[in-house]
Amino acid sequence: DGMGLELSYDKLVIAVGAQPNTFGIPGVQEHGLFLKEAEDSAKLHAKLLSNLEKAAALSHQGNKYATEIDRLLKVVVVGGGPTGVELCAELADFKNHDVVKRYGTDISDRIQIILVEAMPRILMPFDESLANVAKEHLVSKGVEVRTGCGVTYVEGQDVTMQPSTPRTATAEQKAEAASKAKSEEVGALVWVAGIGARPLVKKLAKQLGQTDMRGLKVDETLKVEGTNDVYAIGDCALSGSPPTAQVAAQQGKHIGRALRDGIDSPFNYNHMGSLICLGSNNGMAQFPDSGKFNVWDAIGASNLGANANDQRGLTGLPAFVIWRSTYWTKLLSTSSRLSLASDWVKAKLNGRDVVEPVLKRAATLKAPVESFGTELKRNNTIRLVKNVGAIATDPVAAANDGEKKKKKRFWLF
């Protein structure tokens, strides 16, 4: 709005996070749905339910709108990382349980969930054996997994995909991949293919003379290079650690202690493991094996990697319990934990909430709106009670008392 606010500081911590990275692919920003902010999930929720309602209405016309129904019920998720896999798993559960109950098998059987990943396999942060287990689980739930495939263009309802090529691909290889490009009409395109720096971060990096625009480069103490008393943490910082919530949480604690004690010390990331939910009471976990306490053998965790003592993998219900327990304990208040536990119980007993969210709330009262310092408009019944004494002493008021009582009854009922 052309307004600015200038603040002085002793210490400055930049923790603005990141934004979805579309990699410059035409049409993604305009026509894609994202899953980065809280508002993004509400938009996706509304889009999916709107498409279901439209498809259900059109299905009563027989096969007249069969093509449109199939388009509405096709969901493409781009990005085979933990976010994309978890989203596909939840969508498959929603399809196989809630959509069947509300819309019937005529609609649920026509829903297509497609997971697109440009890399040769999904879940690159996980061991390949665990990634294969996750892929088999998704396929068994009706999810189509396309690896080595990338989106090149999006226009309205059309999504163009082709085989992905490495950065070192020759012109002939790129031309061959482009010749295999195909377009599909989809009902929803969800983009979870990676993150990029926000405009503010790029602007700051440029002003500081940094050449890497992916984020703010920091030293071992998380201080932004080229500055004094300015720190960066989380997804906006290039610290050499992966851009995950686990890293950001540890960096936040590290900076908090540094500011409290007035001592800058090197940040050491302690990887606690990776968790993912696969839906249907299934999960997957990969933890570093310290060798100090052999709990993994007790719960059936298998060895992973070339060195059997490096990593342990766990799948199925035990991993799902660990996943839920971990995220439940990360909530900041007891009320939030109780609310989440209540939501889990309600979803288990009654299914997921299928009420379309309100994205833009309209004012229920027109101007002028009451605010502090203005006279409050009280209920009419209260005003009548205050005037009882005046009615008793005023003959004119007493004569009209019967008529007012009739109006009072009308107002109340």
C-alpha positions as CSV (number, residue, x, y, z in Angstrom):
1,D,0.0,0.0,0.0
2,G,3.0,2.3,-0.3
3,M,3.5,2.3,3.5
4,G,6.7,1.3,5.2
5,L,7.8,0.7,8.8
6,E,11.4,1.2,9.9
7,L,12.5,-0.6,13.1
8,S,15.9,-0.7,14.8
9,Y,17.3,-3.9,16.1
10,D,20.1,-5.4,18.1
11,K,19.8,-8.9,16.7
12,L,17.7,-9.8,13.6
13,V,16.5,-13.4,12.9
14,I,15.1,-14.0,9.4
15,A,12.7,-17.0,9.3
16,V,10.3,-16.3,6.5
17,G,10.4,-19.8,5.1
18,A,10.0,-20.5,1.4
19,Q,7.4,-20.7,-1.3
20,P,6.4,-23.3,-3.9
21,N,8.9,-23.6,-6.7
22,T,7.3,-24.0,-10.1
23,F,10.6,-24.1,-12.0
24,G,9.3,-21.6,-14.5
25,I,6.9,-24.1,-16.1
26,P,4.2,-22.1,-17.9
27,G,0.7,-22.2,-16.3
28,V,1.6,-23.9,-13.0
29,Q,1.3,-20.7,-11.0
30,E,-2.0,-19.7,-12.6
31,H,-3.8,-23.0,-12.7
32,G,-2.1,-25.2,-10.1
33,L,-3.1,-25.8,-6.4
34,F,-0.4,-25.8,-3.8
35,L,0.1,-27.3,-0.3
36,K,2.4,-24.8,1.5
37,E,0.1,-22.5,3.5
38,A,-3.0,-23.1,5.6
39,E,-5.1,-21.3,2.9
40,D,-3.8,-23.7,0.3
41,S,-5.3,-26.7,2.0
42,A,-8.6,-25.0,2.3
43,K,-8.6,-24.2,-1.5
44,L,-7.7,-27.9,-2.3
45,H,-10.4,-29.1,0.1
46,A,-13.0,-26.8,-1.6
47,K,-11.9,-27.8,-5.1
48,L,-12.1,-31.5,-4.5
49,L,-15.5,-31.3,-2.9
50,S,-16.8,-29.0,-5.7
51,N,-15.7,-31.4,-8.3
52,L,-17.3,-34.3,-6.5
53,E,-20.6,-32.4,-6.3
54,K,-20.5,-31.5,-10.0
55,A,-19.7,-35.1,-11.0
56,A,-22.5,-36.5,-8.9
57,A,-25.0,-34.1,-10.4
58,L,-23.9,-34.9,-14.0
59,S,-23.9,-38.6,-13.3
60,H,-27.8,-38.5,-13.2
61,Q,-27.8,-37.7,-16.9
62,G,-26.5,-41.2,-17.8
63,N,-23.4,-41.3,-20.2
64,K,-24.1,-37.9,-21.7
65,Y,-21.4,-36.2,-19.7
66,A,-19.1,-39.2,-19.1
67,T,-16.0,-37.4,-20.4
68,E,-16.6,-34.4,-18.2
69,I,-17.1,-36.6,-15.1
70,D,-13.9,-38.4,-15.7
71,R,-12.1,-35.1,-16.0
72,L,-13.6,-33.7,-12.8
73,L,-12.6,-36.8,-10.9
74,K,-8.9,-36.9,-12.1
75,V,-6.4,-35.5,-9.6
76,V,-2.8,-35.1,-10.5
77,V,-0.2,-34.7,-7.7
78,V,3.2,-33.5,-9.0
79,G,6.0,-34.3,-6.6
80,G,6.9,-37.7,-5.3
81,G,8.4,-36.5,-2.0
82,P,7.0,-37.1,1.4
83,T,4.3,-34.4,1.0
84,G,3.1,-35.8,-2.4
85,V,3.0,-39.4,-1.2
86,E,1.2,-38.6,2.0
87,L,-1.4,-36.5,0.1
88,C,-2.0,-39.4,-2.4
89,A,-2.4,-41.8,0.5
90,E,-5.0,-39.6,2.2
91,L,-6.8,-39.0,-1.1
92,A,-7.0,-42.8,-1.6
93,D,-8.4,-43.3,1.9
94,F,-10.9,-40.6,1.3
95,K,-11.9,-42.2,-2.0
96,N,-12.2,-45.7,-0.6
97,H,-14.1,-44.9,2.5
98,D,-15.8,-41.5,2.6
99,V,-16.6,-41.0,-1.1
100,V,-18.1,-44.5,-1.3
101,K,-20.5,-43.7,1.7
102,R,-21.5,-40.3,0.4
103,Y,-21.6,-40.6,-3.3
104,G,-21.6,-44.4,-4.0
105,T,-19.3,-46.6,-6.0
106,D,-20.5,-45.0,-9.3
107,I,-18.4,-42.0,-8.4
108,S,-15.7,-43.5,-6.2
109,D,-14.7,-46.1,-8.8
110,R,-14.1,-43.3,-11.4
111,I,-11.8,-41.2,-9.3
112,Q,-8.2,-41.2,-10.6
113,I,-5.3,-40.3,-8.4
114,I,-2.0,-39.8,-10.3
115,L,1.4,-39.2,-8.7
116,V,3.9,-37.7,-11.0
117,E,7.7,-37.7,-10.1
118,A,10.5,-36.5,-12.4
119,M,13.1,-38.6,-10.7
120,P,13.5,-42.4,-11.3
121,R,11.8,-43.2,-8.1
122,I,9.6,-41.6,-5.4
123,L,10.8,-40.7,-1.9
124,M,14.4,-39.9,-2.6
125,P,15.2,-39.0,1.1
126,F,14.3,-42.6,2.0
127,D,16.2,-45.9,1.3
128,E,15.2,-47.4,-2.0
129,S,13.8,-50.5,-0.4
130,L,11.4,-48.4,1.7
131,A,10.5,-46.3,-1.3
132,N,9.5,-49.4,-3.2
133,V,7.3,-50.5,-0.3
134,A,5.6,-47.2,-0.3
135,K,5.0,-47.4,-4.1
136,E,3.5,-50.9,-3.9
137,H,1.2,-49.7,-1.1
138,L,0.0,-46.7,-3.1
139,V,-0.6,-48.9,-6.2
140,S,-2.6,-51.4,-4.1
141,K,-4.9,-48.5,-3.0
142,G,-5.6,-47.4,-6.6
143,V,-3.0,-44.7,-7.0
144,E,-1.2,-44.5,-10.4
145,V,2.5,-43.7,-9.9
146,R,4.4,-42.3,-12.8
147,T,8.2,-41.9,-12.3
148,G,10.6,-40.4,-14.8
149,C,7.8,-38.1,-15.9
150,G,7.6,-34.3,-15.8
151,V,5.1,-31.6,-16.4
152,T,6.1,-29.2,-19.1
153,Y,3.0,-27.0,-19.7
154,V,-0.4,-26.2,-18.0
155,E,-3.2,-24.4,-19.7
156,G,-6.6,-24.3,-18.0
157,Q,-7.7,-27.9,-17.5
158,D,-5.0,-29.4,-19.8
159,V,-1.7,-30.7,-18.4
160,T,1.1,-31.7,-20.7
161,M,3.6,-34.4,-19.5
162,Q,6.6,-36.0,-21.1
163,P,9.5,-38.2,-20.0
164,S,12.0,-36.2,-17.9
165,T,15.5,-35.7,-19.0
166,P,18.7,-35.1,-17.0
167,R,20.4,-31.7,-17.0
168,T,23.2,-33.1,-19.1
169,A,20.8,-34.4,-21.8
170,T,21.7,-33.8,-25.4
171,A,19.5,-31.9,-27.9
172,E,18.6,-35.2,-29.5
173,Q,17.5,-36.7,-26.1
174,K,15.4,-33.6,-25.3
175,A,13.8,-33.8,-28.7
176,E,12.9,-37.4,-28.3
177,A,11.3,-36.8,-24.9
178,A,9.3,-33.9,-26.4
179,S,8.0,-36.1,-29.1
180,K,6.5,-38.3,-26.4
181,A,4.6,-35.5,-24.7
182,K,0.9,-36.0,-24.1
183,S,-1.8,-33.7,-22.8
184,E,-4.5,-34.8,-20.3
185,E,-7.6,-33.0,-19.0
186,V,-7.6,-33.0,-15.2
187,G,-10.0,-31.8,-12.5
188,A,-7.2,-30.7,-10.1
189,L,-3.5,-30.2,-10.4
190,V,-1.7,-30.2,-7.0
191,W,1.9,-28.9,-7.2
192,V,4.2,-30.2,-4.4
193,A,7.4,-30.5,-6.4
194,G,9.7,-28.4,-4.3
195,I,10.3,-25.1,-2.7
196,G,12.1,-21.9,-3.7
197,A,13.2,-18.6,-2.1
198,R,10.6,-15.9,-1.5
199,P,11.1,-12.5,-3.2
200,L,12.2,-10.9,0.0
201,V,15.0,-13.4,0.5
202,K,16.2,-13.0,-3.1
203,K,16.2,-9.2,-2.7
204,L,18.2,-9.5,0.5
205,A,20.7,-11.9,-1.0
206,K,21.2,-9.6,-4.0
207,Q,21.7,-6.6,-1.8
208,L,24.4,-8.5,0.2
209,G,26.2,-9.5,-2.9
210,Q,25.4,-13.2,-2.6
211,T,25.2,-15.1,-5.9
212,D,23.1,-18.1,-4.9
213,M,19.4,-17.0,-5.1
214,R,18.1,-20.1,-3.5
215,G,18.3,-18.6,-0.1
216,L,20.5,-16.6,2.3
217,K,23.9,-18.2,2.7
218,V,24.9,-18.5,6.4
219,D,28.0,-19.5,8.3
220,E,28.3,-22.3,10.8
221,T,26.7,-20.2,13.5
222,L,23.7,-19.4,11.2
223,K,24.8,-15.8,10.8
224,V,24.1,-14.4,7.3
225,E,27.3,-13.9,5.5
226,G,28.2,-10.3,4.9
227,T,26.2,-9.0,7.9
228,N,26.6,-8.3,11.6
229,D,24.1,-9.7,14.1
230,V,21.7,-11.0,11.4
231,Y,20.7,-14.7,11.4
232,A,18.7,-16.8,9.0
233,I,17.0,-20.2,9.9
234,G,14.7,-22.6,8.3
235,D,13.9,-22.9,4.6
236,C,15.2,-19.4,3.8
237,A,18.7,-20.3,5.0
238,L,21.4,-22.1,3.0
239,S,23.0,-23.9,5.9
240,G,23.9,-27.2,4.2
241,S,21.1,-29.0,6.0
242,P,17.9,-30.2,4.2
243,P,14.9,-27.9,4.2
244,T,12.8,-29.8,6.7
245,A,10.7,-28.9,9.7
246,Q,13.1,-31.0,11.9
247,V,16.1,-28.8,10.8
248,A,14.1,-25.6,11.3
249,A,13.1,-26.6,14.8
250,Q,16.6,-27.4,15.9
251,Q,17.9,-24.2,14.3
252,G,15.3,-22.2,16.2
253,K,16.3,-23.7,19.5
254,H,20.0,-23.1,18.7
255,I,19.5,-19.4,17.9
256,G,17.2,-18.9,20.9
257,R,20.0,-20.2,23.2
258,A,22.6,-18.1,21.4
259,L,20.6,-14.9,21.9
260,R,19.9,-15.8,25.5
261,D,23.5,-16.5,26.3
262,G,25.1,-13.9,24.0
263,I,27.4,-16.5,22.5
264,D,27.6,-17.6,18.9
265,S,28.4,-21.3,18.6
266,P,28.4,-23.7,15.6
267,F,25.1,-25.3,14.7
268,N,25.2,-29.1,14.6
269,Y,22.2,-30.8,13.1
270,N,21.2,-34.1,14.8
271,H,19.0,-36.1,12.4
272,M,16.4,-38.0,14.4
273,G,14.9,-40.0,11.5
274,S,12.3,-39.7,8.8
275,L,8.6,-40.5,9.1
276,I,5.8,-40.7,6.6
277,C,2.1,-41.7,6.8
278,L,0.8,-44.1,4.1
279,G,-2.8,-44.1,5.2
280,S,-5.0,-47.0,6.3
281,N,-3.1,-47.3,9.6
282,N,0.1,-47.7,7.7
283,G,3.3,-45.7,7.9
284,M,7.0,-45.9,7.2
285,A,10.0,-44.8,9.3
286,Q,13.7,-44.6,8.8
287,F,15.9,-44.0,11.8
288,P,19.6,-43.8,12.4
289,D,20.8,-46.8,14.5
290,S,23.0,-45.6,17.3
291,G,23.6,-49.1,18.6
292,K,23.3,-48.0,22.2
293,F,19.8,-49.4,22.7
294,N,18.6,-52.3,20.6
295,V,14.9,-51.3,20.6
296,W,14.6,-51.7,16.8
297,D,15.1,-55.4,16.9
298,A,12.3,-55.6,19.5
299,I,9.8,-53.9,17.2
300,G,11.0,-55.6,14.0
301,A,12.9,-52.8,12.3
302,S,15.1,-54.1,9.5
303,N,18.7,-53.0,8.6
304,L,19.1,-50.7,5.6
305,G,22.0,-49.6,3.5
306,A,25.4,-51.0,2.7
307,N,26.4,-50.7,6.4
308,A,23.8,-52.6,8.4
309,N,24.4,-50.5,11.5
310,D,23.7,-47.1,9.8
311,Q,19.9,-47.1,9.4
312,R,16.9,-49.0,10.5
313,G,13.6,-49.2,8.6
314,L,10.1,-49.8,9.9
315,T,6.8,-50.2,8.1
316,G,3.1,-50.9,8.9
317,L,1.2,-50.2,12.0
318,P,4.2,-49.7,14.4
319,A,5.5,-46.9,12.1
320,F,2.1,-45.4,11.8
321,V,1.8,-45.3,15.6
322,I,5.3,-43.6,15.9
323,W,4.3,-41.1,13.2
324,R,1.1,-40.1,15.0
325,S,2.6,-40.0,18.4
326,T,5.5,-37.9,17.3
327,Y,3.4,-35.2,15.6
328,W,0.9,-35.2,18.4
329,T,3.6,-34.4,20.9
330,K,4.9,-31.6,18.7
331,L,1.7,-29.5,19.3
332,L,2.3,-26.6,21.6
333,S,-0.7,-26.8,23.9
334,T,-2.8,-29.4,25.7
335,S,-6.0,-28.0,24.1
336,S,-4.5,-28.5,20.6
337,R,-3.5,-32.1,21.5
338,L,-7.0,-32.8,22.8
339,S,-8.6,-31.2,19.8
340,L,-6.5,-33.3,17.4
341,A,-7.2,-36.5,19.3
342,S,-10.9,-35.7,19.2
343,D,-10.7,-35.1,15.4
344,W,-8.9,-38.5,14.9
345,V,-11.6,-40.3,16.9
346,K,-14.4,-38.6,15.0
347,A,-12.8,-39.3,11.7
348,K,-12.4,-43.0,12.6
349,L,-16.0,-43.3,13.8
350,N,-17.9,-41.0,11.3
351,G,-15.4,-40.5,8.5
352,R,-13.7,-37.3,7.3
353,D,-15.4,-33.9,7.3
354,V,-16.9,-33.4,3.8
355,V,-18.2,-29.9,4.4
356,E,-16.9,-27.4,1.8
357,P,-14.9,-24.7,3.6
358,V,-15.8,-21.0,3.3
359,L,-12.8,-19.4,1.5
360,K,-14.2,-15.8,1.6
361,R,-16.4,-14.8,4.5
362,A,-18.8,-11.9,3.8
363,A,-19.8,-9.5,6.5
364,T,-23.1,-10.4,8.2
365,L,-23.7,-6.8,9.2
366,K,-23.8,-3.7,7.0
367,A,-22.1,-0.4,7.9
368,P,-22.2,1.4,10.2
369,V,-20.5,-1.3,12.3
370,E,-20.4,-0.9,16.0
371,S,-17.0,-0.5,17.6
372,F,-15.5,0.6,20.9
373,G,-16.7,4.1,21.8
374,T,-20.1,3.9,20.1
375,E,-23.4,3.3,21.9
376,L,-24.4,-0.4,21.9
377,K,-27.8,-1.3,20.5
378,R,-29.5,-3.4,23.1
379,N,-32.2,-6.0,22.6
380,N,-35.7,-4.6,22.3
381,T,-36.9,-6.8,25.2
382,I,-34.3,-5.2,27.5
383,R,-35.5,-1.7,26.5
384,L,-39.1,-2.7,27.4
385,V,-38.1,-3.9,30.8
386,K,-36.3,-0.6,31.5
387,N,-39.5,1.3,30.5
388,V,-41.9,-0.6,32.8
389,G,-41.8,2.1,35.5
390,A,-42.6,4.8,33.0
391,I,-45.6,2.8,31.7
392,A,-47.0,2.4,35.2
393,T,-47.0,6.2,35.9
394,D,-48.0,7.5,32.4
395,P,-51.7,7.0,31.4
396,V,-50.9,7.4,27.7
397,A,-48.2,4.8,27.9
398,A,-50.5,2.5,29.9
399,A,-53.2,2.8,27.2
400,N,-50.7,1.7,24.5
401,D,-49.3,-1.1,26.6
402,G,-51.5,-3.8,25.1
403,E,-50.4,-2.9,21.5
404,K,-46.7,-2.9,22.5
405,K,-47.1,-6.4,24.1
406,K,-48.5,-7.7,20.8
407,K,-45.4,-6.2,19.0
408,K,-43.2,-7.7,21.6
409,R,-44.6,-11.2,21.0
410,F,-44.0,-10.7,17.2
411,W,-40.4,-9.7,17.7
412,L,-39.7,-12.6,20.0
413,F,-41.3,-15.3,17.8
